[in-house]
Amino acid sequence: PFTMIGAGGTAPNQSLGAEHSQPFHAYIMGIPGLKIVTAASPDAAYGLVKSAIRDNGPCVVLLLVKMMKIKGECDVDVFYPVHKARYLLRGSDAAIAAG
């Protein structure tokens, strides 16, 4: 098992100097068997890191640079699976068709 935690991001003011406009996840997406996850909140980051460490395969956890400075409450008993997506908001069929 291998877990790497690093910084990532592509939006303005979220990329790193070495990457500039070329995000790191784009380089590693083609590696077979590698799981790449990212989080939208401190709680999700904590749960994903715990799950990635316990996973039997290689995982990379990429956190947005701005999110690394955010503080928030974390439930220490929660694990977020690295092989499933989590819906934060569900859109209607009309919203999907209009998008």
N, C-alpha and C positions, 0 to 999 in steps of 0.2 A: 504493500500500500504506500501511496505517495500523496501528500497534500501540500499544495503551495498556495499561500495567501499573498495577493499582491494588489497593486493599484491599477485601475483601469478607468476608461471613460473616453467618450468621443465628443461630447458636447463642448461648446466653447467654455473655456476656463476650467475644464475638468480633465483635459489630457495632460500628459506629462511632457516635459521638455524633450526627452529623448525620443518620444513617439511622435510628437507634434500632431499631425493629422492622420497617422497610421496606427490604429488601435492594436494593442497587444493581442486581444482575443482573435483578431483576424489572422494572425500568424499561426496560432495554435489550434484553430477550429478543425483543421484537416487531419489531426493526429487521431488515428483509430483508437477507440476505447477510452479516450480522455474525456472526463466529465468536466464541463465548464459551468460554473454557477455564479450568480451575482445576487445581491440582496437590495431590497428597497427600504429597509429600516434596520436599526440596530438589533432589534429582536430577531429579525429574519437572518441577519448576518451571523449572530451567535448560534442560532439553530442550524444553519447551513454549515458553518465551520465544524460544529460538533458532529454532524452527519458525515461530512467529508472525511474527517479524521477516522471515523469508524468504518468507512466504506473500504471494501477490499480492492478496489481499482484505483487508478490514478485520478486525482481531482485537482482542479485549479479554482480557487475562490477569488474572483476579481471584485474589488470594492471601489466605488466611485471615490475619487479623491476628496470631494466635498463631504461625502457621507462619513469618512473616517473621523471627522471632527464632531459629528453629531452624537449627543449623549441621549440615552433613553433607557426606559426600563426593559429588562429582559427576563423572560420566564426561563429559569435554568433547567426546567424539566422537559422543555419542548425540543424535539428534533424535527427538522424539515427535511423530507426526503430529497436526495439530489437527483432522482430520476423522474420527478413529477413537477409539473408547473403548479403554481398557486395563484388563484384568481384574487386580485384585490378589488376589482370592480367588474361587474358583468354588464356588457352592453346589450342593447336590444337588437333585433334583426334590422330595424330601420336605421340604427346608428351604423351598423356594419355596412349596409347597402349604400349609405350616403358617403362613407369614408373612402 
